[in-house]
Amino acid sequence: MASDTNILRRKRKRRHKNAGHDRKVKQSRKSTLSAAELFAACGEPGQSAPKTD
């Protein structure tokens, strides 16, 4: 049977791994722009592109 110390070490390691994974998932949700955000500066479809200064 595993000792309490080993159980706690595994539990801590698993929690840290899951926390890191959750952080990366949360971070990746907003890392990629949507199509609307990506092409917002191009103007409406079928119209000429807006002039830049």
Backbone torsions as a table, in degrees:
resi	resn	phi	psi	omega
1	MET	NA	141.5	-177.6
2	ALA	-73.2	148.3	178.6
3	SER	-77.9	160.5	178.5
4	ASP	-60.0	-36.6	-178.8
5	THR	-62.6	-45.7	-179.9
6	ASN	-66.1	-37.1	177.7
7	ILE	-62.0	-45.5	-179.0
8	LEU	-66.7	-36.9	178.4
9	ARG	-64.7	-44.0	178.2
10	ARG	-63.4	-42.2	-179.6
11	LYS	-62.4	-44.3	179.3
12	ARG	-63.4	-43.8	179.9
13	LYS	-62.2	-43.9	179.7
14	ARG	-63.8	-42.8	179.3
15	ARG	-64.1	-39.7	178.5
16	HIS	-66.6	-40.8	178.7
17	LYS	-64.3	-45.6	179.6
18	ASN	-64.4	-38.4	178.9
19	ALA	-63.8	-41.9	177.8
20	GLY	-64.5	-40.9	178.7
21	HIS	-64.8	-44.3	178.4
22	ASP	-61.3	-38.9	179.2
23	ARG	-64.8	-43.3	-179.6
24	LYS	-66.9	-38.0	178.1
25	VAL	-64.2	-45.3	179.7
26	LYS	-62.7	-41.0	-179.8
27	GLN	-65.6	-38.7	-175.4
28	SER	-75.4	-20.2	-179.7
29	ARG	-60.9	-35.2	-176.1
30	LYS	-107.9	0.1	-176.1
31	SER	-71.4	-25.4	-179.0
32	THR	-105.2	128.3	179.0
33	LEU	-71.7	148.4	174.5
34	SER	-74.0	166.2	-179.8
35	ALA	-61.7	-39.2	179.8
36	ALA	-64.0	-42.4	179.3
37	GLU	-69.8	-37.7	-177.0
38	LEU	-65.8	-40.7	-176.0
39	PHE	-104.2	13.4	-178.4
40	ALA	-62.1	-35.5	-177.7
41	ALA	-75.5	-11.1	-178.0
42	CYS	-82.1	-13.3	180.0
43	GLY	90.0	-173.8	-178.4
44	GLU	-73.6	149.4	177.0
45	PRO	-64.8	138.3	179.2
46	GLY	87.1	-9.3	179.4
47	GLN	-104.0	160.9	177.1
48	SER	-72.5	154.4	-178.6
49	ALA	-66.7	146.1	178.4
50	PRO	-65.2	146.9	179.4
51	LYS	-73.7	140.1	175.9
52	THR	-104.5	149.5	-179.5
53	ASP	-91.5	NA	NA
